[in-house]
Amino acid sequence: MSRVRTRPTRDDTKERLFEAAARVFEERGIGAASIETIAAAAGFTRGAFYSNFAGKDELIAAMLEDHVERSIAHHRELLTRYRTPDDYVAALRATERGRRDPLGRAPLLHMELILYVARAEKRRPELAKRLRARRKLVAEIIASTMQAVGEGVRDPAWAGAMLLALEDGFRLHRLIDPDSTPADSFFRAVNDLRRLAES
């Protein structure tokens, strides 16, 4: 009996290209990574790459978009189960979304890709759109979890922007000086801010 071989779906192909590109970018750097190398690392031909992306710039933009979509879906799923601020932060701290997200596992690469895209002025609106989506999500989480404990926040949008800046800042500090920046710095800061707000 012959085995039927199925071709990967378009989504499977993209996911494999994202994973391969992340590995190649980390090993060789973004500039030195060729499309042929990325395609080969994913087990595809150059033609398979071009059937999904027009070039490396489009691949990188898609990787960033995929990362934001995964992050938003992950946070929304947690919010359906953990309603108070303390429970939500504890659940977020305990989860490992990076397992299925190559950029979640590689914060330095994530920042490099953002800077790579930001250098092209015409691409900056794409980054701004994703940043606004992240800020909106965090504002919703803050408003929802604080309401669950009978508290309000004067400006959830601004609070969300501050928290994202805090997270990005600690991520950068952790990359520069891991010895003085614990891995859980952001979560410790959130807990400290929460205690200050209650005092």
C-alpha positions as CSV (number, residue, x, y, z in Angstrom):
1,M,0.0,0.0,0.0
2,S,1.5,3.3,-1.1
3,R,1.7,6.2,1.3
4,V,0.0,9.4,0.3
5,R,2.3,12.4,0.6
6,T,0.6,15.6,1.5
7,R,2.1,19.0,0.7
8,P,2.4,21.5,3.5
9,T,-0.3,24.1,3.7
10,R,0.6,27.8,3.0
11,D,0.4,28.5,6.7
12,D,2.7,25.5,7.5
13,T,5.2,26.8,4.8
14,K,5.2,30.3,6.3
15,E,5.7,29.0,9.8
16,R,8.6,26.9,8.7
17,L,10.1,29.8,6.8
18,F,9.7,32.0,9.9
19,E,11.5,29.4,12.1
20,A,14.3,28.9,9.6
21,A,14.7,32.7,9.1
22,A,15.0,33.3,12.8
23,R,17.8,30.6,13.1
24,V,19.6,31.9,10.0
25,F,19.4,35.6,11.1
26,E,20.7,34.7,14.6
27,E,23.6,32.7,13.1
28,R,24.6,34.9,10.2
29,G,23.0,38.3,10.8
30,I,20.2,39.8,8.9
31,G,22.3,41.4,6.2
32,A,24.3,38.2,5.5
33,A,21.3,35.9,5.4
34,S,20.4,35.0,1.8
35,I,17.0,33.9,0.6
36,E,18.5,30.6,-0.7
37,T,20.0,29.9,2.8
38,I,16.7,30.6,4.5
39,A,14.7,28.5,2.1
40,A,17.2,25.6,2.4
41,A,17.1,25.8,6.2
42,A,13.3,25.4,6.0
43,G,13.6,22.5,3.6
44,F,12.3,24.4,0.6
45,T,13.4,25.7,-2.7
46,R,14.0,29.3,-3.7
47,G,10.8,29.1,-5.7
48,A,8.8,28.1,-2.6
49,F,10.1,31.1,-0.8
50,Y,9.1,33.5,-3.6
51,S,5.7,31.9,-3.8
52,N,5.1,33.2,-0.3
53,F,7.2,36.4,-0.1
54,A,8.5,38.9,-2.6
55,G,11.8,39.2,-0.8
56,K,13.6,39.4,2.6
57,D,12.0,42.7,3.6
58,E,8.5,41.3,3.1
59,L,9.5,38.1,5.1
60,I,10.7,40.2,8.0
61,A,7.6,42.4,8.0
62,A,5.5,39.2,8.0
63,M,7.5,37.7,10.9
64,L,6.9,40.8,13.0
65,E,3.2,40.8,12.2
66,D,3.0,37.1,13.1
67,H,4.7,37.8,16.4
68,V,2.2,40.5,17.3
69,E,-0.8,38.4,16.3
70,R,0.5,35.4,18.4
71,S,1.1,37.7,21.4
72,I,-2.3,39.3,21.2
73,A,-4.0,35.9,20.9
74,H,-2.0,34.6,23.8
75,H,-2.9,37.6,26.0
76,R,-6.6,37.5,25.1
77,E,-6.8,33.8,25.9
78,L,-5.3,34.4,29.3
79,L,-7.7,37.2,30.0
80,T,-10.7,34.9,29.5
81,R,-9.4,32.8,32.4
82,Y,-7.6,35.2,34.7
83,R,-9.6,38.2,35.6
84,T,-7.8,40.0,38.4
85,P,-4.5,41.9,38.0
86,D,-2.6,39.6,40.3
87,D,-4.0,36.4,38.7
88,Y,-3.4,37.7,35.2
89,V,0.2,38.7,35.9
90,A,1.0,35.4,37.6
91,A,-0.5,33.4,34.7
92,L,1.5,35.5,32.2
93,R,4.6,35.0,34.1
94,A,4.1,31.3,34.2
95,T,3.4,30.7,30.5
96,E,6.0,30.1,27.8
97,R,4.5,31.5,24.6
98,G,8.0,31.5,23.0
99,R,7.7,27.7,22.3
100,R,5.7,28.4,19.2
101,D,7.0,31.9,18.5
102,P,10.6,32.2,17.2
103,L,10.7,35.9,18.1
104,G,9.3,35.3,21.6
105,R,12.4,33.1,22.2
106,A,14.9,35.6,20.8
107,P,14.3,39.1,22.1
108,L,17.6,40.4,20.6
109,L,16.6,39.2,17.2
110,H,13.1,40.7,17.7
111,M,14.6,44.1,18.3
112,E,17.0,43.8,15.4
113,L,14.1,43.1,13.1
114,I,12.2,46.1,14.3
115,L,15.2,48.3,13.8
116,Y,15.8,46.8,10.3
117,V,12.2,47.6,9.3
118,A,12.3,51.0,10.9
119,R,15.3,52.1,8.8
120,A,13.0,52.1,5.8
121,E,10.8,55.1,6.4
122,K,8.0,53.7,4.2
123,R,7.7,50.7,6.5
124,R,7.4,52.7,9.8
125,P,3.6,53.0,9.6
126,E,3.5,49.1,9.7
127,L,5.5,49.2,12.9
128,A,3.3,52.0,14.3
129,K,0.2,50.0,13.5
130,R,1.5,47.0,15.5
131,L,2.6,49.2,18.4
132,R,-0.9,50.7,18.6
133,A,-2.4,47.2,18.6
134,R,-0.2,46.2,21.5
135,R,-1.0,49.4,23.4
136,K,-4.7,48.9,22.8
137,L,-4.6,45.3,24.1
138,V,-2.7,46.3,27.2
139,A,-5.1,49.1,27.9
140,E,-8.0,46.6,27.6
141,I,-6.3,44.2,30.0
142,I,-5.6,46.9,32.5
143,A,-9.2,48.2,32.4
144,S,-10.7,44.7,32.6
145,T,-8.6,43.4,35.4
146,M,-8.9,46.5,37.5
147,Q,-12.6,46.6,37.0
148,A,-12.8,43.0,38.3
149,V,-11.4,44.1,41.6
150,G,-13.6,47.2,41.8
151,E,-10.9,49.7,40.9
152,G,-10.6,52.0,38.0
153,V,-7.7,53.5,36.0
154,R,-7.9,57.2,35.0
155,D,-6.3,56.6,31.6
156,P,-5.9,52.9,30.6
157,A,-4.4,53.9,27.2
158,W,-1.5,55.8,28.9
159,A,-1.0,53.1,31.5
160,G,-0.7,50.6,28.7
161,A,1.8,52.7,26.9
162,M,3.9,53.0,30.0
163,L,3.8,49.3,30.7
164,L,4.9,48.4,27.2
165,A,7.8,50.9,27.4
166,L,8.7,49.4,30.7
167,E,8.7,45.9,29.2
168,D,10.7,46.9,26.2
169,G,13.2,48.8,28.4
170,F,13.8,45.9,30.7
171,R,14.2,43.6,27.7
172,L,16.9,45.8,26.3
173,H,18.6,46.1,29.8
174,R,18.5,42.4,30.1
175,L,20.3,42.0,26.8
176,I,22.9,44.6,27.7
177,D,23.5,43.6,31.3
178,P,21.9,40.4,32.4
179,D,24.0,40.2,35.6
180,S,22.2,43.2,37.0
181,T,18.8,42.8,35.3
182,P,17.0,39.7,36.5
183,A,14.9,37.8,33.9
184,D,11.7,38.7,35.8
185,S,12.5,42.4,36.1
186,F,9.4,43.5,34.3
187,F,7.1,41.4,36.4
188,R,8.7,42.6,39.6
189,A,8.3,46.2,38.4
190,V,4.6,45.6,37.7
191,N,4.1,44.1,41.1
192,D,5.9,47.1,42.7
193,L,3.8,49.5,40.7
194,R,0.6,47.7,41.8
195,R,1.7,48.0,45.5
196,L,2.5,51.7,45.1
197,A,-1.0,52.3,43.6
198,E,-2.6,50.6,46.5
199,S,-0.7,52.5,49.2
